[in-house]
Amino acid sequence: MQNLHVSIIGAGLGGLCLAQGLARAGIDFDVYERDARTDSRVQGYRLRIDATGQAALAHCLPPDLYALFQQSCSTHDHPGAMLDAQLRPLPQRASATWRLDDADTPPDRSAHRQTLREILLAGLEGRVHFGHGCAGMDDSGPRLEDIRARPGTLVVAADGVHSALRRQHLPLAVPEDSGTVTIFGMAPAGSLASGGLPPALRDGAGVVFGAGYALVLDAMKLAALPALARRLAPACTLTAVPGYQYWAIIGERRAVLGADDAAISASQRDDTATGARWQQAAQRLLAPVHPALAAMAAAGDPRGIALKTVYQAPPLPRWTQAGLTFLGDAVHAMSPAGGLGANTALADAQSLATRLAQVCKGLPLGQALQDYEVDLRARGDRAVQQSAEAAARVTGRG
């Protein structure tokens, strides 16, 4: 099929990974993103990239960019401590999806989200269009803001949990508010090194389980990223990122927010504009566990602290709109407790890129999309369920 063109709606990790895979396969594409820039809003910091996500990146990225990804990550010699609210060992609360020992799989890597996004954008100049969201789609193609889509394009909805295309064409797949939230931020490197914490937490890696919530910690030890990019992939420019202490609290809304719960419940939206409020909520929650943890939450810039409502997708129904398929959180939003969200989106990208490459070798497009959607449905539904089980363990309900 010589004239295959793909319009990817959303320049998140999954959409950009797909774009890289299509570029390697010689398939024409454009990416349309509603945000004006990659840093228009606080989207997160550390991402745990597991063996599945690494395999997808290795498939879709050119070898030099994949090597850059590997060496740009932070790694640990051990998986980190699992502790209760009295900071005593509590290994039985670990999620089944967390890698805790030396299994015969690649070790998980801790990627800085913005760095990974910069790597995924490398080489796509002129093909990624920021400031152009998608309001919907009809038989003539996607309706883009201030720009016209190419006629006859295959549309891939990779536009996240609030996807306009899913809302229009898959109304039965709208994700539900799970009743949990996550607050995340970053603090200066070494924030926990001298706070009198148990040795297992002094390097800032591990999980502390409280009543209805868990605190995830990861000390991000990063290379000199601009110099690393110049050495491994000169065509890619990386922003310098000092090492930092990542922290995230995930749990039941009332347990995490306390008195702020009513205001968030009433708004029924994510709120990333009031970082100081979430910083204070984190301090109140962590102070009874250990003053060093509360001090860590207080040490970061409140403008970089955000709260997100956690959504959970239902089992994925079928859709009938021709020339449209889906990827990532648009159809399988899930709790971050299992660490599977980004990895599942990357796996979606690998799966779809592989099947579209087969179209260029003669496989009918309809068959390729059908095969992809069978894989997407089975893998996505399984990841959502595993993430729900992990969230239950984190909050003490499982």
N, C-alpha and C positions, 0 to 999 in steps of 0.2 A: 504494500500500500504506500504509494509514493508521496501522497499529499497529506499524510497524517500531521495534524497540528493539535497541540494540547494547551488549554488555558487553565492554569493552576490558580485557584482563588485562595489566597493566603500565603504569606511568606514566613510562616513559622518553620519549625525544624522539619516537620514531615513534608510540607510543600517544597521546601528548598532541597531536601534530600531527593525527592522525586525529580526535581529539575536537574540536579546533577546526574542522576541516573539516565534521564532522557538525553542529556548532552553527550554522555559517553556512548549512547546507542545511536547518535546522529538523528534524533527526532526533534522536530521543530516545536518550540513552546514559548509561552510567555507566562509570567507570574504577576498577579495583580494583588496588591496589599492595601488595605484601608489606611493603616497608620502612615503618617508622613515620613517617619524615619524608623530605624531599627530600635532606637532608644526612646521612642515617644512616651512610653509608660513603663512602670516597674513590672517586669514579667517574671522575675525570679533570678536566682544566682546559680547555685550548684545543681547539677543534674547527675544522677547515677546512671551511667550507660553500661548496661550488662552485655553478656555475650551476644544476645539477639541484636541489640542496637549496634554493637561493634561490627557484627557481620553485615548488617545493612549498610553501614557507612563504608565498609571495605568494598562492598559491591558497587555502590553508587559513586563514590568519590574517586578521582584520579589518585594513583599511588602516592604522589607527593603530598596531596592534601590529607590523605588518610594518615600518613606518617606524622604530619603536623598535628592532626587531631590527637593521636596517641601521645605525643610528647608534650602537648599543651595541657594535659590533664594532671590532676593531683591524684596521687596514689598513696596507699597506706600499707604498712607491713602486716597489719592485722585488721580484722573487720570492725573493731571498736567494741566498747562495753555496752552491755544491756543491764540497766540498773533500775531499781524502783525509786519511789519518791524519798526514801531514806538513803539513797545511793548505795544500796546493797545489790549484789548480782541477782539478775532475774532472767536467765537465758530462755526460759520457756515462753516468754512473751514475744519472741522474735517471729516475724512473718515467714511463712514458708518460701516466699519469693526472695528473701534476703540471702545473699551468699555469705555464709559465716565460717567456712573452712576451705581447705585447699582441694576443691573439687577439680575434676578434669575439664574445666572450662576456663576461658580467659578471666583474669580477675576483673571485677567491676572497676570502672574508671570514673572519677569525679570530674566532670567537665564544667567549666564556667559557661553558662548559657550564652552570653553575648559573644564569647570567643568562638564557640561552636557555630553560632549563627554567622559570624564573619567568615569562618572557613567555608561554610556551605554557600555563601554568597560569592566566593572567589571564582572568577572566570565567567560569571553570569551577567556581566555589565551589559546594559542595554536590553536585557530580557526580563528584569524585575522592575515593576512599575509601582512605586510607592505613591500613596495619596489617591488610590483608585480602588474603592471598595466595590462590592457586588451586591446589588439590591434584590436580585432574583434572576430567573431565567425563563424563557419561553422557547417556542419552536425556532425562533430566529437566532437564539443564542443567549449568552449572559448579558444582563443589563448592568453595565459598569458606570462608575461615576466619572464624567468628564473625559471619557475615552471610548472608542468603539472597538469591540472585539472582532477578531478575524472570523469571517463567515465559515461555517462548517467545522468549527473547532470542537474537540472533545473537552468537556468541562470537568475538572476535578475539584470538588468542594473540599478544601483543606483549611477552611476558615474558622475552625475552633468551635468551642462549646456553644457559642451564640450564633452559629451558622445561619445566614439568611436563606441559603439554598436548602438546607435541611428543613428549616421552618416551612418553606414553601412546598417542597416535594416529599418530605417524610414527616408529616405532622405527628405521626404516632411514635416517632423516635425522639421526641423532645426529652432531654434528660431531666431527672427530678433532683430537687434540692435534697441532699443526703442527710441534712441535719448536722453536718459537721463543717468546720471552717479550718483554714490554715492561716497563720500569721508567719511571715518570714522576713528575715533581714540579715544584715552582715555587721560584724564588729571588727575592730582592728585585730590583726594577727597577734596571737599570743595572749588574747584577752583572758584565757582560762589557765595560763601556765603557772601563775603564782597565786592563785586564789584559795589555796587550801583544799582543793578538791581531791578526791581519791586518785591515785596514780593512773587508773584506767581511763580517766577523762582528761588528764592534763594535756594531752595533745589535741584535745578538742574533737574527738571522734567517738560517736556512740549514740545511744538512745536512752533517755530517762523517761520512765513510764509513771505518770501521775494518775490522779482520779479523773478518768474520762478523757485523758489527753496523753500525748507523747511529745517530748522535746527531742528533735533530731539535731545532732551536731556534726560538723565536718570541718576540720582545719584545712583550708585550701592552700596548699603549698605550690605555687605556680612558678614556672620558669620565666625568664625575661622574654616575654612573648614577641615583641617586635623583632628582636635579634633572631629568635628561633624561626620565625617566618622567613626572614631574609635568607637563612641558611638552608631550610628544607623546602620552601615553596615561595620563591621570590615574587611570584605574581600575586601573592596574598599579603595583604597588610593587616596586621593584628594590633589592636589597641593594647597599650600597657595596662596590666591589672596587677596591683600589689596583692600579695597573699592576704587572706582574710579569714575570719572565723564565721562560717555559715551557721545559721540556726533557723529552725522552723518548728513551730508548734502546730500540731494537728490534733483535733479532737472535737467532741460534741460542742455545739455552739454555746450552750449555757455554761459548760465547764470552762471553756476558754475565755469567753467574753464577760461573764458575770453580769454586772449591771448594764453593760452595753448591748446585751443580747436583744432586748426589746427594740432598740433603735435599728439594729441590723435586720431583725426579722421583719420590721415594718417596711424597710426600704426595699427588701427583696432584690438586692443587687450587690455586685461586688463593689467594694469601696477602697480605692487605692489613693485617695486624696487626703487622708487624715492620718498620716503615719505616726504622729505623736500620740494619738489616741491608742493605736495598736501597740505602740512601744510601752505605754503605761500599763495596758492590759497584760502584756508579757511580763513586765516587772512584778506586778501584783501576783501573778500566777507562780512565778519562779522564786520569789523571795522566801517563802516557807521551805522550799527544797534546799536552797543554799544561796547565801548572799552573793557569791561569785557569779552565779548564773543570772541573777537579777542585774548585777553590775554589767555583765556582758550585754544584756539586752539594752541597757541604758547607754552603752558606749557608742552605739552606731548612730549614723545620721538618720533622723526620723523620716526624711524625705525618701529614704531607700527602704522603708518598712511598709509592707502592704498586707492587706487581708483579702483572702479569696474564699468565696463560698465553694464548697466541694459538691459537684454534681455527679450523678450516676446515671448512665444511659440504660434504657430498657433493652431487651433482646432486639437485635436489629431486624426490622421488617424489610420486605422487598420494595423496590421502587420501580416505576414504569417510564419515567422521563427518558427519552432517547438522548444519547450524547452526553449523559451525566453519570458521574460516579463520585464516591466519597472517600475520605482518608482522614485518619486521626481523630481528634476530639470532636470533630463535627458529627461523628456517629458512634464513638465509643468513649465518651467522657467517663472518667473513673477517679477514684480516690488516689491521691499521691502516696498513700500509706504503703502500697506494694511496690512502688518504684517502677511501675510498668507503663505509665502513660506515654512518655517520650519514646521509650523503646518500642512500644506497639506501633506508634505513628511511623517511626523509622522503618519498621518491618513492613508496614503497609506500602511505603514508598518503594522498597526493594521489590515487593511482590508485583506492584503495578508496573514498575519500570521493566521488569523481566518480561511480563506478558505483552507489553506494548512493543518491546524489541522483537518479539515473536511475530507481531503483526507485520513488521517490516520484512519478515522472511516468508510471509504468505498466510499466516493464521488469520482467519476472518476476525475483524474487530469485535463483532458481537460475541464470538466465542471467547476471545481474550478477556473481555469485560465480565462475562458470565463466570469464567474460571476464577478471576480475581475476586469477584464478589462472594463466591462460595468460600474462598480462603479468608477474606476479610470478615465475613460473618462468623465463621467458626473461631478464628483466632481472637477477634475483638470481643466476642461474647465471653470467651474463656478468660481473657485478661480482666474484663470488668468484674466477673465473679471472683477471681483471685484477689483483686484489689479490694472488693467488699469484705472478703474474709480477713484480709490484712488489716483493714480499718477496724473491724470488730475486735481483733486482738489488741490493736493500739488503744482503743477506748475501753477495753476490759469487758466488752460485750460478747467476746468469743472465747 
